[in-house]
Amino acid sequence: MTAVSDKDAAWKTHLLRTSVPLEHEVARILSRHGFSVSADYSYSRMDAGVEKEFSVDVRGILGTGPADQFRRECLLDVFIECKFRDRGATWLFLPQPKYPRDKITDAVESIDLFSPRFVHDTLRNDDPDVQICYSAVEVGFSARDDKNGKGRAIESQLKHGVRQLQYAIPSLIMLRARTAALIRPEENFPFFFTSVLVTNARLVVANEAFGIAAVEAAGELDDVGKEVPYLIWSAAVGPDFYQHCQRQFAGLAQFAGTPSMRAIEEKRKAAREASWALPSALARRIAIDPTDAIHIAEFKNVIVTNIAHLSDVLAAIAKIFGRKAGMLKDEPLVKW
């Protein structure tokens, strides 16, 4: 048998590091779960004062209602960013000290702002439990370090993947708002979205006692944490993100002035929706204070999963979406 040289195997390493093979695996899994799949969802974003084009690796769309109709009812967008890592790499996450566990439904956002219908989902007991984490670092062994027997701990591009997902969401909301502004009110349904960061690296959540002493006393990485299949990374956003929202939502006031959206606002007001929560009011407020974008959606929660467990995550997301989409009412959960 002819030995494979390092030079002959180099192309494999380079191809894997592009994350393209991982992206294609993700696309196949999405398709098996009934999602329509597209690649490279693009959006604009300011970078060092210059507007540039960015993209999310894979987008999956799932809808309710008859599949043979051109227009579905409720729609779910799943944005997925893929990060292939060299073998031996582990992502170590730090759990929220006060509320370290919750339900995966916290990462599935519903937006009924542009619809005469309201989402009334309050069921959570059957949803999978997940760890809620606030920070992460990559720990592992590179090929060079393997030869020397030395480990490495680096501040990797973990946040890059999360930021790609978070900054894409305002563009998606405006895409859906634009459609809502042009069709009849009765055809407008709430829409849903979630963001997923997929990797082949192990995911480890630090133990409660994690700290300097725990790391110094540990014999191996598993002594300071527990491996999990997936988790929610609650990655806080800052002023730059809200400025991005303000730029993305600049056209919201125009959309809110269309006949369809005016009719929807009247229905929402008649149902005793809060006046400050109407599309036109939010558009005015965001133009003055970009942080008011938090009243449209929650942007910080991202599901992080190992590729081996993506199918389980998608199954849970689809189930939550179906339940939420099936619990629509003509009045808000809280009346004003």
Summary of the structure (lengths in Angstrom):
residues: 336
radius of gyration: 21.9
end to end distance: 76.8
largest distance: 78.0
contacts: 1033
relative contact order: 0.18
helix: 42%
strand: 28%
